[in-house]
Amino acid sequence: MNAAALAHVTRRHFLRDASAGLVGGVWLSQQLAAAGETGSALNGLHHTPTAKRVIHLHMVGAPSQLELFDYRPALQKYDGKDCPQAYLEGQRFAFIQGVPQLLGPQFPFERRGESGHLISDRLPHFAGAVPGYGCPADEVCFFKTVQTDQFNHGPAQLMAHTGDPRMGKPSVGAWTTWGLGTENEDLPGFMVLLSGGRPPRAGNALWGAGFLPGVYQGVQCRSGGPAILNVENPKGVSRVARRAALDTLRELNELAHEEFGDPATLTRIEQYELAYRMQAAVPEATDLSGETEETHKLYGTTDGASLANNCLLARRLAERGVRYIQLFDWGWDSHGAGKNEALNHGFKDKCQQMDQPVAALIYDLKRRGLLEDTLVIWGGEFGRTPMRENRGGTTMAMIGRDHNPHAFTWWMAGGGIKPGHTVGETDELGYLPAETPVPLRDVHATVQRLLGFDHERVSVPFRGLNQKLTGVQPARVVTEALA
């Protein structure tokens, strides 16, 4: 920075750069310039990628794996018996107090498809019971021993998406778009879709960019009104007038960057330009009316906001080169507190809402030739206990399960994943791993490997550490899940 520029440095700029931002700011500005503002910030990938893009389906609230994918016959045998003390000593629970009773699976399971996966009867479309679908479950690899170290929703959601229970770290989608850039310069590289009526508890920190440039954060796509807020021109402002205003604004921002060298200025320029390009691209990409009647029937789309609509929209965005597509579906908190949550009430409704569109998404991606290089991820922030929930030592009238961070199920499909495979097995009651525990950092390392990254080499210097998605503890790629 020259002497003339230093004369204009404010106290706020000085304190920011002196305390934390100097090294990181210089480094990121260099990376951003080398990347052409929105391109990859890495000089080539570390491995040959098998996935070009990701569709991540997060069931907010944490669905019960014991009612969907992880059948434990012994749990049925001991239904109603007191939980063994070994499962309770030294453990922290959200609501369980005293000695709870074990709770057997609430729905029957059957082996499905050529893979023979045991699937609950709550998922007839996913299990391939509907003629014409084939068996979507045959396309997936189950990870049945995923682990987290958080048992409350907000921190656990942050762990699932940023690798850290505290706010301020980049999300998986931000790391992905930072590393790979975008395939479509007219659409955001990272888009977020919500359903279920509420956002996740951790909010937009789940799709934030953290210490990466803000251009890499997720852009929320709304299901009603304008798909993205503030993209359309104000009334009376033509596209020609908007272009002229942006050209002038760009000149001013370029002068500011030349004088002060703030990398956020480059981000600001690109955000304005992307918004201008999105004015034409977003309405077309998010308009479901052009889809055939057969496709709408396949997904079970509705007139209002729904997971079905968002699954179809996710496929459209994948076709158009959006790099990371994040779906959040709220309502899976399977406690026994009321009809909207309990396994014998609200859980059934959520399964019905989720089953058809998620199965359709896998089927539709495959028939269009997209599943081969699109990684689909499904899971929640943790799992559910094999014991029945109680509060104050009293078993609740509604049937529910408490939070279990020790072993829960995620699955992946496409993008280089081994179909029809299972990684890990839980103990006889489905509470702890019996073999092959898979911490979330291993899941993140595996996702990055499929995208062509070495998780050890994708890092940013920040606050004295080379910050990585997988954190400072050792992480491994789950190679047995790779095709």
C-alpha positions in Angstrom: 0.0 0.0 0.0 1.5 3.4 -1.0 1.8 6.5 1.2 -1.3 8.1 -0.4 -3.3 5.1 0.4 -2.0 4.9 4.0 -3.2 8.5 4.5 -6.8 7.3 4.0 -6.6 4.2 6.3 -9.2 4.6 9.1 -8.8 3.4 12.7 -11.3 0.6 11.9 -9.2 -0.6 9.0 -6.0 -0.5 11.0 -7.4 -2.4 14.0 -8.9 -5.0 11.7 -5.8 -5.7 9.7 -3.4 -5.5 12.7 -5.4 -7.9 14.9 -6.4 -10.7 12.5 -6.8 -9.7 8.9 -3.4 -8.7 7.5 -1.9 -12.0 6.5 -5.3 -13.6 5.7 -6.5 -10.6 3.8 -3.3 -10.4 1.7 -3.4 -14.1 1.0 -7.1 -14.2 0.1 -6.8 -11.2 -2.2 -4.0 -13.0 -4.0 -6.0 -16.2 -4.3 -9.1 -14.3 -5.4 -7.1 -12.4 -8.1 -5.5 -15.6 -9.3 -8.8 -17.4 -9.4 -10.4 -14.7 -11.6 -12.7 -13.6 -8.8 -15.1 -16.6 -8.8 -13.0 -19.4 -10.3 -11.1 -22.0 -8.4 -8.7 -20.7 -5.7 -6.6 -23.9 -6.1 -4.0 -24.5 -8.7 -5.5 -27.7 -10.0 -7.1 -30.6 -8.2 -5.2 -33.2 -6.2 -7.1 -36.3 -7.5 -9.2 -37.1 -10.5 -12.7 -36.1 -9.3 -15.6 -38.5 -9.7 -18.2 -35.9 -8.7 -18.7 -32.5 -10.3 -21.5 -31.3 -8.0 -23.3 -32.2 -4.8 -26.9 -32.3 -3.7 -27.0 -32.5 0.1 -30.4 -33.4 1.7 -30.4 -32.5 5.4 -33.4 -33.8 7.4 -33.4 -31.1 10.2 -34.1 -32.4 13.6 -32.4 -35.8 13.1 -34.6 -38.7 11.8 -34.5 -42.0 13.7 -32.2 -44.5 11.8 -33.8 -47.3 13.9 -37.1 -46.7 12.1 -35.6 -46.3 8.6 -32.3 -48.1 7.8 -30.7 -49.7 10.9 -32.8 -52.7 11.9 -31.8 -54.3 15.2 -33.6 -57.6 15.9 -32.3 -57.6 19.5 -33.9 -54.2 20.1 -37.2 -55.8 19.2 -36.5 -58.7 21.6 -35.8 -56.4 24.5 -38.6 -53.9 23.8 -40.0 -52.6 27.1 -37.0 -53.8 29.2 -34.9 -51.4 31.3 -31.9 -50.0 29.5 -28.6 -51.5 30.6 -26.6 -49.3 32.9 -23.6 -49.5 30.7 -25.5 -47.4 28.1 -26.3 -44.8 30.7 -23.3 -44.3 32.9 -21.3 -41.2 32.1 -23.6 -40.3 29.2 -25.3 -36.9 28.6 -28.8 -36.9 27.2 -31.1 -34.1 26.1 -34.2 -35.4 28.0 -33.7 -38.9 29.3 -33.6 -39.1 33.1 -33.5 -42.1 35.4 -33.6 -45.6 33.8 -35.5 -45.5 30.5 -37.0 -48.5 28.8 -35.7 -49.9 25.5 -37.9 -49.2 22.5 -38.1 -51.7 19.7 -38.4 -50.7 16.0 -41.9 -49.2 15.4 -42.2 -50.4 11.8 -41.4 -53.6 9.9 -38.3 -54.0 7.7 -37.7 -56.0 4.6 -34.7 -56.7 2.3 -35.1 -54.7 -0.8 -33.6 -54.7 -4.3 -30.6 -56.5 -5.6 -28.5 -55.1 -2.7 -30.7 -56.6 -0.1 -30.6 -53.5 2.1 -33.0 -53.7 5.0 -35.4 -50.8 4.6 -38.4 -49.8 6.7 -41.9 -50.0 5.2 -42.1 -46.2 5.8 -40.1 -45.8 2.5 -41.9 -47.7 -0.2 -40.7 -45.6 -3.1 -37.1 -45.5 -1.9 -37.2 -49.3 -1.4 -38.6 -49.8 -5.0 -42.0 -51.2 -4.1 -43.7 -48.9 -6.7 -43.5 -50.4 -10.2 -41.4 -48.4 -12.7 -39.0 -47.0 -10.1 -36.5 -49.8 -10.0 -34.9 -49.7 -6.6 -33.3 -46.3 -5.7 -31.9 -47.9 -2.5 -29.6 -50.0 -4.8 -27.8 -46.9 -5.8 -26.8 -45.8 -2.3 -24.0 -46.6 0.1 -25.1 -46.5 3.8 -22.8 -45.2 6.5 -24.4 -46.6 9.6 -21.8 -45.6 12.2 -21.5 -41.8 11.6 -20.5 -40.0 14.8 -20.5 -36.4 16.1 -19.4 -35.0 19.4 -22.5 -32.7 19.8 -25.9 -33.8 21.1 -27.8 -30.5 20.8 -29.4 -29.5 17.4 -27.7 -26.1 16.7 -24.0 -27.2 17.4 -24.6 -30.6 15.8 -25.9 -28.9 12.6 -22.8 -26.7 12.5 -20.6 -29.8 12.9 -22.4 -31.5 10.0 -21.9 -28.5 7.7 -18.8 -26.7 8.9 -16.9 -29.3 10.9 -17.0 -27.1 14.0 -19.8 -26.6 16.6 -19.1 -22.8 16.8 -20.2 -20.2 14.2 -17.7 -18.6 11.9 -16.3 -21.5 9.9 -16.9 -22.0 6.1 -19.6 -24.6 5.2 -18.9 -27.6 3.0 -20.6 -25.8 0.1 -18.4 -22.7 0.5 -15.2 -24.8 0.6 -16.4 -26.6 -2.5 -17.2 -23.5 -4.6 -14.0 -21.9 -3.3 -12.0 -24.9 -4.5 -13.8 -25.7 -7.7 -15.3 -22.4 -8.9 -18.5 -22.5 -10.8 -19.7 -24.2 -14.0 -22.3 -21.5 -14.7 -21.4 -17.9 -14.3 -25.0 -16.8 -14.5 -26.0 -18.7 -11.3 -24.6 -18.9 -7.8 -22.2 -21.8 -7.4 -23.9 -22.6 -4.0 -27.6 -22.5 -3.6 -29.8 -23.3 -0.6 -33.4 -24.6 -0.5 -35.6 -24.8 2.6 -38.8 -26.7 3.3 -40.8 -27.8 6.3 -41.9 -24.4 7.4 -38.9 -23.3 9.5 -35.1 -22.8 8.9 -32.6 -25.0 10.8 -31.8 -23.9 14.3 -28.2 -22.8 13.4 -29.6 -20.5 10.6 -27.6 -19.2 7.7 -24.3 -20.0 9.5 -24.8 -23.5 7.9 -24.3 -22.1 4.5 -21.9 -19.2 5.3 -18.4 -18.6 3.9 -16.7 -18.0 7.3 -13.2 -16.6 6.7 -13.4 -17.3 3.0 -14.5 -14.5 0.7 -18.2 -13.8 1.0 -18.8 -14.6 -2.7 -18.6 -18.3 -1.8 -21.5 -18.3 0.7 -24.7 -20.1 -0.2 -27.6 -18.1 -1.8 -31.0 -18.9 -0.4 -33.6 -19.6 -3.0 -37.2 -18.9 -1.9 -40.2 -21.0 -2.9 -42.7 -18.1 -3.0 -42.4 -14.7 -4.8 -39.1 -13.8 -6.3 -36.8 -16.9 -6.0 -34.0 -14.7 -4.7 -34.6 -11.4 -2.9 -33.4 -8.1 -4.4 -32.4 -9.6 -7.7 -35.1 -7.9 -9.8 -34.8 -4.3 -10.8 -36.9 -1.8 -8.9 -40.0 -0.6 -10.7 -39.2 1.9 -13.4 -35.5 0.8 -13.7 -34.8 -0.8 -17.1 -32.1 -3.4 -17.7 -30.2 -0.8 -19.8 -30.2 1.7 -17.0 -29.2 -1.0 -14.5 -26.2 -1.9 -16.7 -25.1 1.7 -16.9 -25.3 2.1 -13.1 -23.3 -1.1 -12.5 -20.6 0.0 -14.9 -20.2 3.3 -13.0 -20.3 1.5 -9.7 -17.6 -1.0 -10.9 -15.3 1.9 -11.8 -15.7 3.4 -8.4 -15.1 0.0 -6.6 -12.0 -0.6 -8.8 -10.6 2.7 -7.8 -11.3 1.9 -4.1 -9.6 -1.5 -4.4 -6.6 0.1 -6.1 -6.3 2.6 -3.3 -7.0 0.5 -0.2 -6.4 -3.1 -1.4 -9.4 -4.5 0.5 -10.2 -8.0 -0.9 -13.8 -7.5 0.1 -14.1 -4.9 -2.6 -13.4 -7.5 -5.3 -16.2 -9.6 -3.7 -18.5 -6.7 -3.8 -17.9 -6.1 -7.5 -18.5 -9.8 -8.3 -21.7 -9.9 -6.3 -23.1 -6.9 -8.2 -22.2 -8.5 -11.5 -23.6 -11.9 -10.5 -26.8 -10.3 -9.4 -27.1 -8.7 -12.9 -26.6 -12.0 -14.7 -28.9 -13.8 -12.3 -31.8 -11.5 -13.3 -32.1 -13.5 -16.5 -30.9 -16.9 -15.4 -32.7 -17.4 -12.1 -36.3 -17.1 -13.3 -35.7 -19.7 -15.9 -33.9 -22.1 -13.6 -36.5 -21.9 -10.9 -39.6 -22.1 -13.0 -41.0 -25.6 -12.6 -43.9 -25.0 -15.0 -41.9 -26.2 -18.0 -41.5 -29.7 -16.5 -43.7 -32.5 -18.0 -46.8 -33.8 -16.2 -45.0 -37.1 -15.8 -42.1 -35.5 -14.0 -44.4 -33.6 -11.6 -46.2 -36.8 -10.9 -42.9 -38.6 -10.4 -41.8 -36.1 -7.7 -45.2 -35.5 -6.2 -44.9 -31.7 -6.5 -47.4 -29.4 -4.8 -48.7 -25.9 -5.3 -46.9 -24.6 -2.2 -43.4 -24.9 -0.8 -42.4 -28.5 -0.3 -39.5 -30.9 -0.2 -40.9 -32.4 -3.4 -40.7 -29.1 -5.2 -37.2 -28.5 -3.9 -36.0 -32.0 -5.0 -37.2 -31.2 -8.6 -35.6 -27.8 -8.4 -32.3 -29.3 -7.2 -32.2 -31.5 -10.3 -32.8 -28.4 -12.5 -30.0 -26.5 -10.7 -27.7 -29.5 -11.1 -28.4 -29.6 -14.8 -27.5 -25.9 -15.1 -24.1 -26.3 -13.4 -24.8 -25.2 -9.8 -21.9 -26.7 -7.9 -23.4 -27.3 -4.4 -27.1 -27.6 -3.8 -28.2 -27.7 -0.2 -31.7 -28.8 0.9 -32.9 -28.4 4.5 -36.2 -30.1 5.5 -37.4 -29.1 8.9 -39.6 -31.3 11.2 -37.6 -34.5 12.0 -37.1 -34.0 15.7 -38.7 -37.3 16.8 -39.4 -36.7 20.5 -42.4 -37.8 22.4 -43.6 -34.3 23.3 -46.5 -34.1 20.9 -48.2 -35.3 17.8 -46.0 -33.2 15.5 -42.9 -35.0 16.7 -43.7 -38.5 18.0 -42.7 -41.6 16.1 -46.3 -42.7 16.0 -47.5 -39.4 14.6 -45.4 -36.7 13.0 -42.6 -39.0 12.0 -45.0 -40.9 9.8 -46.0 -37.7 8.0 -42.4 -36.7 7.4 -41.5 -40.1 6.0 -44.4 -39.8 3.6 -43.3 -36.3 2.5 -39.7 -37.3 2.0 -39.9 -40.8 0.5 -41.3 -40.2 -3.0 -39.3 -37.0 -4.0 -36.0 -38.3 -2.7 -36.5 -41.6 -4.6 -37.6 -39.6 -7.6 -34.5 -37.4 -7.4 -32.2 -40.5 -7.6 -34.2 -42.1 -10.4 -34.4 -38.9 -12.4 -30.7 -38.1 -12.1 -29.9 -41.6 -13.2 -32.1 -41.6 -16.3 -30.8 -38.2 -17.4 -27.2 -39.3 -17.0 -26.5 -37.0 -14.1 -26.1 -39.4 -11.2 -22.7 -40.6 -12.4 -21.1 -37.3 -11.6 -23.5 -35.9 -9.0 -23.0 -36.8 -5.4 -26.2 -37.1 -3.4 -25.9 -37.0 0.4 -28.7 -37.7 2.9 -28.7 -37.4 6.7 -29.4 -35.5 9.9 -27.3 -33.8 12.5 -27.3 -36.9 14.8 -29.3 -40.1 15.4 -31.8 -41.5 17.9 -31.4 -43.6 21.0 -32.6 -47.2 21.3 -34.2 -46.3 24.6 -37.6 -44.7 24.8 -37.5 -41.0 25.8 -38.6 -40.0 29.3 -38.5 -36.8 31.2 -38.3 -36.5 34.9 -38.0 -40.3 35.0 -41.5 -40.8 33.6 -42.1 -42.5 30.3 -43.9 -40.2 27.9 -47.3 -41.1 26.5 -46.2 -40.3 23.0 -43.5 -42.6 21.5 -40.2 -40.8 21.0 -36.4 -41.3 21.1 -33.7 -39.0 22.4 -30.6 -37.6 20.7 -27.8 -40.1 19.9 -24.5 -38.7 18.6 -22.6 -42.0 18.9 -23.8 -43.9 15.8 -26.3 -42.8 13.2 -27.0 -43.3 9.5 -26.1 -41.2 6.5 -26.2 -42.4 2.9 -24.6 -41.2 -0.4 -25.3 -42.1 -4.0 -23.7 -41.3 -7.3 -20.5 -39.3 -7.9 -18.1 -42.2 -7.4 -19.8 -43.9 -4.5 -20.0 -47.7 -4.4 -23.7 -48.6 -4.9 -25.4 -51.2 -2.8 -22.7 -51.1 -0.1 -22.8 -50.6 3.7 -20.0 -49.1 5.8 -20.0 -49.9 9.5 -22.4 -51.8 11.8 -23.9 -50.8 15.2 -24.1 -52.9 18.3 -27.1 -55.2 18.9 -29.2 -52.3 20.2 -28.1 -49.8 17.6 -26.5 -47.4 20.1 -22.7 -47.6 19.5 -20.5 -48.7 16.6 -19.7 -52.4 16.7 -17.2 -51.9 13.8 -15.9 -49.0 11.6 -16.9 -45.8 13.4 -17.1 -42.9 10.9 -16.6 -39.5 12.5 -18.1 -36.6 10.6 -14.6 -35.4 9.7 -14.1 -38.7 7.8 -17.4 -38.0 6.0 -16.1 -34.5 5.0 -12.7 -36.0 3.9 -14.6 -38.5 1.7 -16.8 -35.8 0.1 -13.7 -33.7 -0.7 -11.9 -36.8 -2.1 -14.8 -37.5 -4.5 -14.7 -33.8 -5.6 -10.9 -34.2 -6.3 -9.5 -32.6 -3.2 -6.9 -33.9 -0.7 -8.5 -32.8 2.6 -5.1 -32.3 4.1 -4.0 -29.8 1.4 -7.2 -27.7 1.2 -6.6 -25.1 3.9 -6.5 -21.4 4.6 -4.2 -19.7 7.1 -6.4 -18.0 9.7 -5.7 -17.0 13.3 -2.5 -18.9 13.4 -3.7 -22.2 12.0 -4.0 -23.7 8.6 -7.8 -24.1 8.8 -9.4 -27.1 7.1 -12.9 -28.4 6.8 -11.7 -31.6 8.6 -10.2 -29.7 11.5 -6.9 -30.5 13.3 -7.6 -34.1 14.3 -6.6 -36.9 11.9 -9.3 -37.7 9.3 -9.4 -40.5 6.8 -11.1 -41.0 3.4 -13.6 -43.9 3.7 -12.1 -45.7 0.8 -14.3 -48.8 1.2 -17.3 -46.6 0.1 -15.7 -45.5 -3.2 -16.6 -47.3 -6.4 
